[in-house]
Amino acid sequence: MFRFDRLIRRDMIIRDVKQRHPATRPVFDNLHFRDSCDDCTIEAVARKNGLQIPDLVDALNAAAFGVQAEGDEHASHQ
């Protein structure tokens, strides 16, 4: 059974996400996230780069798990 508490969230540190979910690296690379940002949260770097946070979190979860985080980010953080 899938555990929703394992989903990637906006408040997670990029380095931790990359280590736990190597399949997310191409998502970060395609968005040109610099390695110097690895100690920042997903939310902070997304805001700085003008990205939609829910879309980024969904893309990361899709890469890591093959699912979309419906309701996880959209409902609780808008």
Backbone torsions as a table, in degrees:
resi	resn	phi	psi	omega
1	MET	NA	139.9	-179.3
2	PHE	-76.4	135.1	179.5
3	ARG	-104.9	116.9	-178.0
4	PHE	-67.1	-20.5	178.4
5	ASP	-72.1	-7.5	176.7
6	ARG	-92.9	-6.0	-180.0
7	LEU	-63.3	150.6	175.6
8	ILE	-74.4	134.8	-179.3
9	ARG	-119.8	162.4	-177.2
10	ARG	-63.8	-24.9	-176.4
11	ASP	-90.1	5.6	-178.6
12	MET	-81.1	149.9	177.9
13	ILE	-79.0	134.2	-175.3
14	ILE	-57.6	-43.6	-179.5
15	ARG	-57.7	-43.0	179.6
16	ASP	-63.6	-41.7	179.7
17	VAL	-63.3	-45.5	-179.9
18	LYS	-62.1	-39.1	-179.3
19	GLN	-70.7	-42.9	-178.1
20	ARG	-76.9	-29.7	-175.1
21	HIS	-133.6	77.8	-177.6
22	PRO	-56.5	-24.4	179.6
23	ALA	-66.9	-12.0	178.7
24	THR	-84.2	-14.1	-177.4
25	ARG	-54.7	-43.9	178.5
26	PRO	-61.3	-32.1	177.7
27	VAL	-63.8	-48.3	178.3
28	PHE	-63.1	-41.5	179.8
29	ASP	-63.5	-42.7	-179.5
30	ASN	-64.5	-27.2	178.5
31	LEU	-91.0	2.2	177.7
32	HIS	61.1	36.9	173.8
33	PHE	-70.1	131.4	180.0
34	ARG	-82.5	151.6	177.6
35	ASP	-61.3	-26.5	179.0
36	SER	-66.5	-15.0	178.5
37	CYS	-90.8	-0.1	-174.8
38	ASP	-62.0	-21.6	179.5
39	ASP	-92.8	6.5	179.0
40	CYS	-99.3	165.4	175.2
41	THR	-79.0	158.1	176.1
42	ILE	-57.9	-44.1	-177.6
43	GLU	-60.8	-45.8	-177.8
44	ALA	-61.6	-44.5	-177.9
45	VAL	-72.0	-37.4	177.9
46	ALA	-62.4	-46.2	179.2
47	ARG	-61.1	-43.7	-178.6
48	LYS	-62.1	-31.2	-178.4
49	ASN	-98.3	6.8	176.6
50	GLY	69.7	29.0	-179.3
51	LEU	-95.1	152.3	175.0
52	GLN	-77.6	116.1	-174.4
53	ILE	-60.7	-47.1	179.6
54	PRO	-60.1	-37.5	178.8
55	ASP	-65.8	-41.2	178.8
56	LEU	-65.5	-45.4	179.4
57	VAL	-61.9	-40.8	177.4
58	ASP	-62.5	-42.3	179.6
59	ALA	-64.0	-40.7	178.6
60	LEU	-65.7	-42.8	178.3
61	ASN	-66.8	-37.2	177.5
62	ALA	-63.8	-40.8	178.7
63	ALA	-67.2	-41.2	-176.1
64	ALA	-76.6	-39.0	-170.8
65	PHE	-124.7	-12.5	-176.0
66	GLY	75.6	23.4	179.2
67	VAL	-131.5	165.0	172.0
68	GLN	-107.5	144.2	-176.4
69	ALA	-86.2	56.7	-179.9
70	GLU	-55.3	125.7	176.6
71	GLY	84.4	-27.5	-176.4
72	ASP	-63.2	-59.5	-178.6
73	GLU	-88.7	-39.1	-174.3
74	HIS	-64.0	-43.8	-173.9
75	ALA	-77.7	-38.8	-170.2
76	SER	-95.9	-8.8	-173.8
77	HIS	-134.7	27.7	178.8
78	GLN	-92.0	NA	NA
